[in-house]
Amino acid sequence: MSREYGMEVELEGYRKHRIAEIKSAVNELWPFEEWDECKHWLHKRQCLAARYTESSLGCGQEEAEFADTIAKAVWKANGGYCQVNVSLTYLEDLPAENYLRNKGDFERLKEVP
């Protein structure tokens, strides 16, 4: 069953020379049209953000599983760890849920295919 979601992704600590690969990997999973490089409002660190867009979350994946899938795609394209924050909004049951993927998740997920 397919479910409609809105999603944003924000990365910190990524390799700038890998931006094209990161965007391509994420866009294979979700149809982002707009990306921005920005300064994180709280940490004042450089971030790469895929701006809000809506699509279906299908294939029976749960939100947390899909956040892991996005994080693994980013880390593979980045050639290693960077912080990944996935914000998902199930459009039939607001509000949004955030899934921050950090160094511990990188270690946990790098062995999972």
N, C-alpha and C positions, 0 to 999 in steps of 0.2 A: 504494500500500500504506500502510495506516495503522499508526503505531507509537505505543505508549503511553509517555507522559512525565509526569513531575512537574515543576512549574515554580513559581518565585517571581520577582517583579520588584521591584526597589527603585530609587527615584528620589531624586535630590538636586538642589536648585536649581530646582525647579519653581515655577510661579506658583500660590500658594495659592488664588486666586480661580478657578482653572481645574480644581480637583480633580474636580468632577463630570464635566467633559468628558473628562478624562484617564481616569478610571475607566470611563466609558462606552465610549471608544475601545478600551481594552485588553480590556474584557469582551466586545466584539464578536469578538475574536480567540481568547480563552481564557476559560473559565468560572470566573473567580475569584469567590469568595463573601465572602472576608474581606479587608478593607483596614485598615491601621493607619497613623496618623501617629506617628512615633517620632523619637528622636534616634539618629543613626548611632553605633554602639558605638565605632568607632575615631576618627572625625572630630568627633563631638559636634555634627554639623550635623543640621538637620531633614530627615527623609526620609519618603517615602510608600511603603509596602510592600504589595504584593499577596501575601498569604500562600499557602503551598504548597497546590496542588491538582493533581489528575491529570486528563489527558485525552489525546486522540489528536493526534499531529502527522501530518497527512495531506497530500494534494495534492502529494506528491513533494518538498516543501521540506526542505532540510537544516537542521540546527540553527542554524548561523550565519545563514542566510537568514531563518529565522523570528525570530531575535533582531533582525535588521535591520528586519523587518516590524513588530515590537513597538515598536522605537525610533522608527521613522517615524510610527507612529500616535500615540505619546506626544508627539513634537515638534509634530505638527500640532495636536493637542488643546491643548497647552501654549501654542501661539502662538510657539514658538521653542525654542531649545536648553535642555535640562537633562540631567544625567547619568542614564543608564539602565543598570542592571545586571540582566541576565537570567540566571537560574540554571536550567539544564535538566538533568534526570536521566532518561536513557533507562532505563526500568525493566527492560529485558532485558540491560543491559550497564552496570552501575554502575562508577565513581562519577559524580557530577554534573560538568557542564561549565559554566563561567561565561563570559558574553559581556558585557564592559563596553563600553558605547557612550559615547564622549566627544566633545569638541569636533571632533576630526579626523573622526570618523565622521559627525557632524552635517553638516559641510561636504561630505563625500563623498556622503552619501545624499540631501541635499536636492534634488539635481538628478535623482534617479532616481524615476521614477513608481511 
